[in-house]
Structures are given as C-alpha cells and as structure tokens.
C-alpha cells in the first residue's frame, strides 16, 4: 500500500521506545486480515544492536464485546 507508513506503526515504534518486547493495544487490521488483533513485537539483536523487529499476531474480540 502506498500510504502505509511502516516507520510509524506501533508494532515497530513501541518496542524501540521500550527497548524490549511489547504487546500492542487491540486494533483492526484493515487491508490485511480484516480482523481485530494484537501484536507481540520483540527486538532482534546482535552485537551491533537491534537489526529487526520480530512479530506475531493474535486475533482478539472487538473492543466492547
């Protein structure tokens, strides 16, 4: 998607700010799975620092359900 700003996504910004593993708040995956989900994001490190963010998504009920 042309309007997808990967650098602004919580699944990247949150673990970088926390310098560790995080869960995102529930969000609707529009344009992807079209479901509500949460994402676990874990920084992958080597001797030079963080080189990737490893993620897994879990489906959840819509907020308020």
Wavefront OBJ file of the C-alpha trace (Angstrom):
o trace
v 0.000 0.000 0.000
v 1.382 3.359 -0.984
v 0.008 5.115 2.117
v 1.349 2.537 4.606
v 3.960 4.272 6.783
v 5.887 1.336 8.235
v 8.102 3.562 10.414
v 5.028 4.918 12.215
v 3.462 1.575 13.110
v 3.082 0.810 16.829
v 4.468 -2.694 16.360
v 7.783 -1.012 15.430
v 7.763 2.193 17.482
v 6.676 0.639 20.799
v 9.447 -1.986 21.177
v 12.075 0.515 20.049
v 10.895 3.057 22.634
v 10.655 0.389 25.352
v 13.937 -1.245 24.302
v 12.181 -4.558 24.788
v 9.209 -6.774 23.991
v 5.693 -5.304 23.952
v 2.057 -6.089 23.112
v 0.136 -3.560 21.026
v -3.332 -2.454 22.061
v -6.145 -4.145 20.087
v -6.519 -2.781 16.550
v -8.498 -3.585 13.421
v -6.253 -4.967 10.681
v -7.830 -3.074 7.773
v -6.449 -4.122 4.418
v -4.846 -7.219 5.919
v -6.725 -9.902 7.784
v -9.779 -7.660 8.266
v -9.990 -8.773 11.920
v -9.288 -7.345 15.364
v -5.886 -8.382 16.678
v -2.989 -7.664 18.978
v 0.680 -7.915 18.024
v 3.630 -9.081 20.098
v 6.806 -7.311 18.970
v 10.282 -8.406 20.024
v 13.502 -6.617 19.040
v 16.079 -8.971 17.470
v 19.614 -8.029 18.463
v 23.174 -8.842 17.605
v 26.473 -7.380 18.800
v 25.719 -4.131 16.951
v 22.210 -3.638 18.362
v 18.671 -4.104 17.080
v 18.560 -5.320 13.469
v 14.883 -6.353 13.168
v 11.542 -6.476 14.935
v 10.045 -9.983 15.129
v 6.250 -10.102 15.447
v 3.323 -12.433 15.895
v -0.344 -11.517 15.643
v -3.206 -12.968 17.670
v -6.885 -12.472 16.886
v -8.995 -10.880 19.633
v -12.628 -9.883 20.108
v -13.549 -6.381 19.077
v -13.281 -3.907 21.977
v -16.517 -3.709 23.935
v -17.580 -7.263 23.095
l 1 2 3 4 5 6 7 8 9 10 11 12 13 14 15 16 17 18 19 20 21 22 23 24 25 26 27 28 29 30 31 32 33 34 35 36 37 38 39 40 41 42 43 44 45 46 47 48 49 50 51 52 53 54 55 56 57 58 59 60 61 62 63 64 65
